[in-house]
Amino acid sequence: MPSRKRRNADPLRPSRSEKKRRALMTTAAAAEMLVLSRAELEELAGPEGFVAEAQRTAALKGGARKRQIKHLAGILRKDPELEARLLALLEERRGSAAKEKKDFHELERLRDQIVNDALAAKEAADEEEARFCYRASDGVMPEIARRLPGLDADAVARAAENYCMTRKKGPLREIFRLLKSAHDMEEVRKAGW
């Protein structure tokens, strides 16, 4: 029987709950997509037949509609670039909150990974009776800093260390704020503003 440690070997790998949450968000975006016009759907540049399938789905009712929405969501999950284009289009055209919600959950997940990694490092330091110090070069921090180039990794590491010592909510909020700031800077950079 595999040990529990093996299952959590990669801290950046999403949990089953996180995968399910993402799938539900993609399904919601697929359902929201059905109100778009044919011209708007063609802007997505999806796979062949995608626009026609979305339009056929919009005309369905009941269980058949739900099945087809799940099918469209499956297509979107297989093509993350198409999903990102859809979320951006929905946000631009319809003021969709789907992209914002997805980004929020991703930032929460990153924050939790950082905190869990710091707590594990503190526990290891306590076992060895060593002084606990969490740095930007420890654990998951380098990978997260690579994904969010504008991240003040030193400030995040200090806040994670502070949380481990005090268990107060302030450092958690600070980590989230720093992650959101770096994420927003990356979004602006990608948009070319």
C-alpha positions as CSV (number, residue, x, y, z in Angstrom):
1,M,0.0,0.0,0.0
2,P,1.5,3.4,-1.0
3,S,2.4,5.7,1.8
4,R,0.7,9.1,2.2
5,K,4.0,11.0,1.7
6,R,4.3,9.6,-1.8
7,R,0.8,11.0,-2.8
8,N,1.9,14.5,-1.7
9,A,5.4,14.3,-3.2
10,D,4.9,17.2,-5.6
11,P,3.5,20.1,-3.5
12,L,2.7,22.1,-6.7
13,R,0.4,19.3,-8.0
14,P,-3.3,20.1,-7.4
15,S,-5.3,17.9,-5.0
16,R,-8.3,16.0,-6.1
17,S,-10.6,18.6,-4.6
18,E,-8.7,21.4,-6.5
19,K,-9.0,19.4,-9.7
20,K,-12.8,19.0,-9.1
21,R,-13.1,22.7,-8.3
22,R,-11.3,23.6,-11.5
23,A,-13.5,21.3,-13.5
24,L,-16.7,22.9,-12.1
25,M,-15.4,26.3,-12.9
26,T,-14.7,25.2,-16.5
27,T,-18.2,23.7,-16.7
28,A,-19.6,27.1,-15.6
29,A,-17.6,28.9,-18.2
30,A,-18.8,26.4,-20.9
31,A,-22.4,27.1,-19.8
32,E,-21.8,30.8,-19.9
33,M,-20.3,30.5,-23.3
34,L,-23.6,29.4,-24.8
35,V,-25.0,33.0,-24.8
36,L,-22.2,34.2,-27.1
37,S,-23.0,34.9,-30.7
38,R,-21.5,32.8,-33.6
39,A,-19.1,35.6,-34.4
40,E,-17.9,35.8,-30.8
41,L,-17.4,32.1,-30.7
42,E,-15.4,32.1,-33.9
43,E,-13.0,34.6,-32.3
44,L,-12.0,31.8,-30.0
45,A,-10.4,29.8,-32.8
46,G,-11.3,26.5,-31.2
47,P,-11.0,23.1,-32.8
48,E,-12.9,22.3,-35.9
49,G,-16.7,22.0,-35.3
50,F,-16.4,23.6,-31.9
51,V,-18.6,26.7,-32.8
52,A,-21.3,24.5,-34.4
53,E,-21.3,22.2,-31.4
54,A,-21.6,25.1,-29.0
55,Q,-24.5,26.5,-31.0
56,R,-26.3,23.1,-31.1
57,T,-25.9,22.9,-27.3
58,A,-27.4,26.3,-26.8
59,A,-30.6,25.1,-28.5
60,L,-30.9,22.0,-26.2
61,K,-32.9,21.7,-23.0
62,G,-32.7,19.6,-19.8
63,G,-30.4,16.7,-19.4
64,A,-29.1,16.7,-23.0
65,R,-28.0,20.3,-22.5
66,K,-26.2,19.5,-19.3
67,R,-24.4,16.5,-20.9
68,Q,-23.3,18.7,-23.9
69,I,-22.1,21.4,-21.6
70,K,-19.9,18.9,-19.7
71,H,-18.7,17.7,-23.1
72,L,-17.7,21.2,-24.1
73,A,-16.1,21.7,-20.7
74,G,-14.0,18.6,-21.4
75,I,-12.8,20.0,-24.7
76,L,-11.9,23.3,-22.9
77,R,-10.0,21.4,-20.2
78,K,-7.9,19.5,-22.8
79,D,-6.9,22.9,-24.4
80,P,-5.9,25.3,-21.6
81,E,-5.1,28.0,-24.2
82,L,-8.7,27.8,-25.6
83,E,-10.1,27.9,-22.0
84,A,-8.0,31.0,-21.3
85,R,-9.2,32.7,-24.5
86,L,-12.8,31.9,-23.6
87,L,-12.4,33.3,-20.1
88,A,-10.8,36.4,-21.4
89,L,-13.6,36.8,-24.0
90,L,-16.3,36.3,-21.5
91,E,-14.7,38.8,-19.1
92,E,-14.4,41.3,-21.9
93,R,-17.8,40.9,-23.5
94,R,-20.1,39.9,-20.7
95,G,-18.2,41.0,-17.5
96,S,-17.7,37.4,-16.5
97,A,-16.5,36.6,-13.0
98,A,-15.3,33.2,-14.1
99,K,-11.8,34.2,-14.8
100,E,-11.5,36.3,-11.7
101,K,-12.8,33.4,-9.6
102,K,-10.4,30.9,-11.2
103,D,-7.5,33.3,-10.6
104,F,-8.6,33.8,-6.9
105,H,-8.7,30.0,-6.3
106,E,-5.3,29.5,-7.9
107,L,-3.7,32.2,-5.7
108,E,-5.3,30.7,-2.6
109,R,-3.8,27.3,-3.6
110,L,-0.4,28.8,-4.1
111,R,-0.6,30.5,-0.7
112,D,-1.6,27.3,1.0
113,Q,1.3,25.5,-0.6
114,I,3.7,28.0,0.6
115,V,2.3,27.9,4.2
116,N,2.2,24.1,4.2
117,D,5.8,24.0,3.0
118,A,6.9,26.4,5.7
119,L,5.0,24.5,8.4
120,A,6.7,21.3,7.3
121,A,10.1,23.0,7.4
122,K,9.3,24.3,10.9
123,E,8.3,20.9,12.1
124,A,11.6,19.4,10.7
125,A,13.6,22.2,12.4
126,D,11.8,21.5,15.7
127,E,12.5,17.8,15.4
128,E,16.2,18.5,14.8
129,E,16.1,21.2,17.6
130,A,17.5,23.7,15.0
131,R,16.6,27.3,14.5
132,F,13.7,27.7,12.1
133,C,14.2,30.0,9.2
134,Y,12.2,30.0,5.9
135,R,13.8,31.6,2.9
136,A,12.8,32.4,-0.7
137,S,15.1,29.6,-1.9
138,D,13.3,27.0,0.3
139,G,10.8,24.4,-0.8
140,V,8.2,25.5,-3.3
141,M,9.2,29.2,-3.3
142,P,11.6,29.0,-6.3
143,E,9.0,27.4,-8.5
144,I,6.3,29.9,-7.5
145,A,8.7,32.8,-8.0
146,R,9.5,31.5,-11.5
147,R,5.8,31.4,-12.3
148,L,5.2,34.9,-11.0
149,P,8.4,36.9,-11.9
150,G,7.2,40.1,-10.1
151,L,6.8,38.3,-6.8
152,D,8.7,39.6,-3.8
153,A,9.7,36.1,-2.7
154,D,11.7,37.4,0.3
155,A,8.6,39.2,1.7
156,V,6.5,36.1,1.1
157,A,9.0,33.9,2.8
158,R,9.2,36.3,5.8
159,A,5.3,36.3,6.0
160,A,5.2,32.5,5.9
161,E,7.8,32.3,8.6
162,N,5.9,34.8,10.7
163,Y,2.7,32.7,10.3
164,C,4.5,29.6,11.4
165,M,5.7,31.3,14.6
166,T,2.4,33.2,15.5
167,R,-0.4,31.3,13.6
168,K,-2.1,34.7,13.2
169,K,-4.1,35.5,10.0
170,G,-2.3,38.7,9.1
171,P,0.7,36.9,7.5
172,L,-1.7,34.8,5.5
173,R,-3.4,37.9,4.1
174,E,0.0,39.4,3.4
175,I,1.1,36.3,1.4
176,F,-2.1,36.4,-0.6
177,R,-1.8,40.2,-1.2
178,L,1.8,39.7,-2.5
179,L,0.8,36.8,-4.7
180,K,-2.2,38.8,-6.2
181,S,0.0,41.8,-6.8
182,A,2.6,39.7,-8.7
183,H,-0.2,37.9,-10.6
184,D,-1.8,41.3,-11.6
185,M,1.6,42.6,-12.8
186,E,2.0,39.4,-14.9
187,E,-1.5,39.9,-16.4
188,V,-0.7,43.5,-17.3
189,R,2.6,42.4,-18.8
190,K,0.9,39.7,-20.9
191,A,-1.7,42.2,-22.1
192,G,1.1,44.4,-23.3
193,W,0.0,47.5,-21.4
